[in-house]
Amino acid sequence: MSDREVARLYIAEMRALLPVLRGHLNTLGSSSQEEQRAVAANELRRLAGAAADLSADFHAGDCAGIAAALARAVSSSPSAPLSLPPCARGAHGIGAARIGTERE
Protein backbone atom coordinates (compact mmCIF):
# COMPACT_ATOMS: atom_id res chain seq x y z
CA MET A 1 0.00 0.00 0.00
CA SER A 2 1.44 3.39 -0.97
CA ASP A 3 1.74 6.30 1.46
CA ARG A 4 -1.00 8.07 -0.42
CA GLU A 5 -3.37 5.09 -0.05
CA VAL A 6 -2.55 4.87 3.65
CA ALA A 7 -3.31 8.58 4.08
CA ARG A 8 -6.62 8.19 2.24
CA LEU A 9 -7.57 5.26 4.45
CA TYR A 10 -6.78 7.25 7.60
CA ILE A 11 -8.75 10.25 6.35
CA ALA A 12 -11.75 8.06 5.50
CA GLU A 13 -11.70 6.46 8.95
CA MET A 14 -11.45 9.82 10.71
CA ARG A 15 -14.21 11.32 8.57
CA ALA A 16 -16.44 8.50 9.74
CA LEU A 17 -15.55 9.03 13.42
CA LEU A 18 -15.61 12.82 13.63
CA PRO A 19 -19.35 13.41 13.02
CA VAL A 20 -20.21 10.82 15.66
CA LEU A 21 -17.82 12.43 18.15
CA ARG A 22 -19.33 15.83 17.34
CA GLY A 23 -22.82 14.49 17.99
CA HIS A 24 -21.84 13.17 21.41
CA LEU A 25 -20.14 16.47 22.27
CA ASN A 26 -23.31 18.31 21.27
CA THR A 27 -25.34 16.05 23.55
CA LEU A 28 -22.98 16.72 26.46
CA GLY A 29 -23.13 20.45 25.80
CA SER A 30 -26.92 20.53 25.68
CA SER A 31 -29.57 20.32 28.35
CA SER A 32 -30.17 16.63 27.62
CA GLN A 33 -31.44 14.27 30.27
CA GLU A 34 -28.86 12.64 32.53
CA GLU A 35 -29.35 9.23 30.89
CA GLN A 36 -28.61 10.69 27.45
CA ARG A 37 -25.56 12.49 28.83
CA ALA A 38 -24.29 9.25 30.39
CA VAL A 39 -24.58 7.40 27.08
CA ALA A 40 -22.94 10.30 25.22
CA ALA A 41 -20.09 10.48 27.74
CA ASN A 42 -19.39 6.76 27.53
CA GLU A 43 -19.53 6.74 23.73
CA LEU A 44 -17.42 9.88 23.46
CA ARG A 45 -14.79 8.37 25.73
CA ARG A 46 -14.78 5.10 23.77
CA LEU A 47 -14.72 6.69 20.31
CA ALA A 48 -12.15 9.33 21.24
CA GLY A 49 -9.93 6.50 22.49
CA ALA A 50 -10.45 4.69 19.19
CA ALA A 51 -9.57 7.88 17.27
CA ALA A 52 -6.42 8.25 19.39
CA ASP A 53 -5.38 4.66 18.71
CA LEU A 54 -6.15 4.99 15.00
CA SER A 55 -4.18 8.23 14.77
CA ALA A 56 -1.22 6.71 16.60
CA ASP A 57 -1.28 3.71 14.26
CA PHE A 58 -1.15 6.08 11.28
CA HIS A 59 1.66 8.12 12.91
CA ALA A 60 -0.56 11.21 13.27
CA GLY A 61 0.79 12.17 16.68
CA ASP A 62 -0.98 15.53 16.99
CA CYS A 63 -4.36 14.00 16.23
CA ALA A 64 -3.65 11.12 18.60
CA GLY A 65 -2.82 13.57 21.38
CA ILE A 66 -5.95 15.64 20.83
CA ALA A 67 -8.19 12.58 20.74
CA ALA A 68 -6.58 11.13 23.86
CA ALA A 69 -7.03 14.45 25.68
CA LEU A 70 -10.68 14.54 24.64
CA ALA A 71 -11.17 11.01 25.98
CA ARG A 72 -9.57 12.04 29.30
CA ALA A 73 -11.60 15.26 29.50
CA VAL A 74 -14.88 13.41 29.64
CA SER A 75 -15.63 12.99 33.29
CA SER A 76 -16.60 9.60 34.71
CA SER A 77 -19.69 11.36 36.02
CA PRO A 78 -21.83 12.42 33.05
CA SER A 79 -23.71 14.92 35.20
CA ALA A 80 -20.47 16.76 35.96
CA PRO A 81 -19.69 19.69 33.71
CA LEU A 82 -17.50 18.88 30.74
CA SER A 83 -14.16 20.57 31.37
CA LEU A 84 -12.62 21.23 27.99
CA PRO A 85 -10.21 24.04 27.15
CA PRO A 86 -11.80 27.00 25.34
CA CYS A 87 -10.38 25.95 21.97
CA ALA A 88 -12.21 22.60 22.21
CA ARG A 89 -15.54 23.82 23.58
CA GLY A 90 -17.24 24.31 20.24
CA ALA A 91 -18.15 20.89 18.87
CA HIS A 92 -18.59 22.54 15.49
CA GLY A 93 -14.81 22.93 15.30
CA ILE A 94 -14.12 19.21 15.36
CA GLY A 95 -13.41 18.06 11.88
CA ALA A 96 -13.48 21.56 10.46
CA ALA A 97 -9.81 21.52 9.56
CA ARG A 98 -9.04 20.10 6.19
CA ILE A 99 -6.64 17.23 6.00
CA GLY A 100 -4.56 17.41 2.87
CA THR A 101 -2.08 15.11 1.26
CA GLU A 102 0.87 16.14 -0.79
CA ARG A 103 0.46 15.83 -4.49
CA GLU A 104 2.99 13.76 -6.28
FENQUI-V595465 format. One record per helix or strand of 2 or more residues. SS is the DSSP state (~ for helix, > for strand). FROM is the first residue (numbers start at 1). TO is the last residue. If there is no record, write none. Layout:
ss->[SS & SS]
from->[FROM & FROM]
to->[TO & TO]
This chain:
ss->[~ & ~ & ~ & ~ & ~]
from->[3 & 34 & 61 & 86 & 91]
to->[29 & 57 & 73 & 88 & 93]
